């Protein structure tokens, strides 16, 4: 693992990935994108990992694309840019579809692709110092790769504003838009994120994954007989699953389920 990223897995199953390029405001380049994607895949495949926390060292969460990387991309042809963009798309997809809950601790500014990382996480906790911006159009670019995740979080109307204006917006605004779930003092953000991540350990791992997938399946679909039947199928399958049976039995027997460690 490079000096740009650290990983820590606690005994209780909480894994923390920390961006550690504070001198570059945790901006990412092609190397860090590949490394972060690989580390997320490893955590996803590790049965000992229950929840993943994404954090950053220094004053910034992530400034998005690294300047040196941007200079290299400017000299690339379209095919090279396409391959480069696909690597970033793979990172966002990997984070978004991780089978474990993801919790972001945003202690400082997040710009461009940094907003994409935030939008891909299930729960987001931010400090008042955590400014946000989608500044791509100022450079004659567009936030294409991260757009599905950001638009899903803040909606079409707000995306039109912030994609076009490239303006900075505060943590309070991010909270109102739905990009952030809760705000805490800067020195308490990681503590709060860890506290919520620890609470998630009380929930069934398979049921949390099924719940994540359920949100994706029912989002923006009309409520109709087909959707109602899909939802009925999902709960029926979950009830007869080993985890569903254990959870219901533990509740009736007034004991903790077997996924809760003592």
Number of C-alpha atoms within 10 A of each C-alpha: 10 9 9 20 19 17 15 13 16 10 9 15 19 19 22 23 20 20 25 21 19 16 11 15 22 27 26 25 19 16 12 19 18 15 17 22 19 14 16 18 16 12 22 21 13 12 10 15 19 24 26 27 23 23 22 26 21 16 17 25 34 33 22 24 18 16 14 10 14 13 10 11 16 9 10 13 9 10 9 12 15 11 11 16 16 13 18 21 16 15 23 25 17 18 26 20 18 22 22 22 23 24 24 29 28 33 29 24 26 26 26 22 26 24 25 24 24 31 27 27 24 18 20 24 26 32 24 17 19 23 23 26 22 28 22 19 13 12 8 7 9 16 17 12 19 22 18 15 20 24 17 16 19 20 15 11 9 14 18 12 11 17 21 15 15 18 13 15 15 16 25 19 14 20 17 13 15 16 27 25 16 19 23 20 13 18 10 16 23 24 14 18 25 21 11 15 23 16 10 16 18 14 15 19 18 16 17 15 15 16 13 18 13 14 10 12 13 14 9 9 9 10 9 9 9 10 14 13 10 15 15 12 12 14 14 12 12 16 16 12 14 11 18 18 14 18 21 14 14 14 12 9 10 9 10 15 19 13 14 11 10 6
